[in-house]
């Protein structure tokens, strides 16, 4: 960024053009079929830093490769900073009314900055043909995945160690039920999650 006084370095995770993959099972707190194809999401984050190596902006790329679910699931991630630390969020796809956003694009009523990338997987990766889900059955026509570019601009620079490591705290929202969140192991639910689900079914959360 030779002409930009606020931005200096790209910090990709994983490398520019390389992606990690998230896979979720949406019948939690039960094991369900345990095939982890209800949301298959490629991701790449770029933590853009200034000359002092503090983060000023996060650019995230998400590709919903497949969702083998009847449910219309949402997807988001939470950063380890307060809502007020975020200046703006761009590039999300919100089509339903069960998600409420602050003026800066973060989700309302959250203690930490929470970005809902999409609220309905079927709006991001539509079905082609019949059946349940998309791109999980080779006998059904392939649907070309869409790529979402999400930009999160910070109010003030934050040191790299204060912003955490991508993909931060990603989760899905099951079938537009805002309280039903499915996170990666050992990642905390947000304050909008239904805490009564923890330790129920096959879940062994303490």
ZAMARGU-4260 file (C-alpha; in steps of 0.2 Angstrom, whole numbers, plus 5000, padded with zeros to 4 digits):
<rodrens>
0) 5000/5000/5000 | 5013/5013/4995 | 5001/5027/4994 | 4990/5023/5009 | 4996/5031/5026
5) 4985/5019/5036 | 4989/5002/5028 | 5006/4994/5026 | 5006/4975/5026 | 4995/4960/5021
10) 4994/4945/5033 | 4985/4931/5025 | 4979/4915/5034 | 4982/4904/5025 | 4993/4912/5012
15) 4986/4922/4998 | 4975/4911/4987 | 4975/4896/4999 | 4960/4891/5009 | 4956/4882/5025
20) 4939/4873/5026 | 4926/4872/5040 | 4914/4858/5041 | 4898/4858/5053 | 4885/4845/5058
25) 4869/4854/5061 | 4860/4842/5072 | 4870/4847/5088 | 4868/4844/5102 | 4864/4827/5095
30) 4877/4818/5084 | 4865/4816/5070 | 4872/4807/5055 | 4889/4814/5060 | 4894/4817/5041
35) 4899/4835/5044 | 4892/4841/5027 | 4879/4852/5033 | 4890/4867/5030 | 4906/4865/5021
40) 4915/4882/5020 | 4932/4887/5013 | 4939/4903/5021 | 4954/4915/5019 | 4957/4930/5030
45) 4969/4944/5027 | 4973/4955/5042 | 4979/4971/5035 | 4991/4980/5047 | 4998/4998/5048
50) 5017/5002/5049 | 5017/4997/5067 | 5010/4980/5063 | 4993/4984/5071 | 4977/4978/5062
55) 4967/4991/5054 | 4956/4980/5043 | 4951/4962/5040 | 4947/4956/5023 | 4939/4939/5023
60) 4934/4927/5008 | 4921/4914/5011 | 4915/4900/4998 | 4901/4889/5003 | 4906/4873/4994
65) 4891/4862/5000 | 4877/4861/5012 | 4869/4843/5014 | 4855/4850/5025 | 4837/4852/5024
70) 4839/4867/5036 | 4842/4884/5031 | 4857/4888/5041 | 4866/4904/5044 | 4885/4907/5046
75) 4895/4920/5056 | 4911/4923/5066 | 4915/4932/5082 | 4930/4943/5085 | 4938/4945/5103
80) 4934/4964/5103 | 4919/4974/5108 | 4906/4980/5095 | 4912/4998/5097 | 4929/4993/5090
85) 4922/4990/5073 | 4919/5005/5061 | 4910/4996/5047 | 4906/4979/5040 | 4903/4976/5021
90) 4899/4961/5010 | 4888/4951/5021 | 4871/4943/5014 | 4857/4945/5026 | 4840/4941/5019
95) 4829/4936/5033 | 4822/4945/5048 | 4829/4935/5063 | 4846/4944/5062 | 4847/4962/5069
100) 4862/4973/5065 | 4870/4988/5073 | 4873/5003/5062 | 4891/4997/5060 | 4886/4980/5053
105) 4889/4970/5068 | 4875/4959/5076 | 4865/4968/5090 | 4865/4963/5108 | 4882/4955/5107
110) 4896/4958/5120 | 4909/4954/5107 | 4909/4960/5089 | 4899/4946/5079 | 4898/4946/5060
115) 4884/4936/5052 | 4891/4932/5035 | 4875/4925/5029 | 4858/4920/5037 | 4852/4907/5024
120) 4863/4895/5016 | 4850/4892/5002 | 4852/4910/4997 | 4871/4909/4995 | 4871/4892/4987
125) 4854/4888/4979 | 4848/4871/4974 | 4849/4864/4956 | 4837/4850/4954 | 4829/4841/4968
130) 4834/4832/4984 | 4841/4838/5001 | 4855/4850/5001 | 4867/4856/4988 | 4883/4848/4981
135) 4883/4833/4992 | 4875/4820/4980 | 4885/4817/4964 | 4869/4811/4955 | 4861/4829/4957
140) 4867/4843/4946 | 4881/4854/4953 | 4878/4871/4959 | 4893/4883/4956 | 4898/4891/4973
145) 4897/4909/4976 | 4912/4919/4984 | 4908/4932/4997 | 4921/4945/5001 | 4918/4953/5018
150) 4927/4968/5024 | 4928/4973/5042 | 4936/4990/5046 | 4942/4994/5064 | 4939/5010/5073
155) 4957/5010/5079 | 4972/4999/5076 | 4973/4984/5086 | 4989/4974/5089 | 4989/4957/5080
160) 4990/4948/5097 | 4974/4957/5102 | 4963/4952/5087 | 4966/4933/5088 | 4970/4920/5075
165) 4958/4917/5060 | 4945/4910/5058 | 4942/4917/5076 | 4926/4910/5083 | 4916/4903/5068
170) 4899/4896/5070 | 4883/4891/5061 | 4865/4896/5066 | 4853/4881/5064 | 4838/4883/5053
175) 4836/4902/5057 | 4834/4898/5076 | 4845/4912/5083 | 4848/4903/5099 | 4855/4887/5091
180) 4873/4890/5087 | 4886/4876/5082 | 4904/4881/5086 | 4920/4872/5084 | 4926/4862/5099
185) 4932/4873/5114 | 4925/4889/5107 | 4913/4899/5117 | 4895/4902/5111 | 4889/4920/5109
190) 4878/4928/5122 | 4863/4925/5110 | 4865/4906/5111 | 4853/4896/5120 | 4863/4890/5135
195) 4851/4876/5140 | 4857/4866/5125 | 4874/4864/5133 | 4876/4847/5141 | 4860/4841/5133
200) 4859/4827/5120 | 4876/4820/5115 | 4885/4836/5120 | 4897/4835/5135 | 4900/4854/5138
205) 4903/4859/5156
</rodrens>
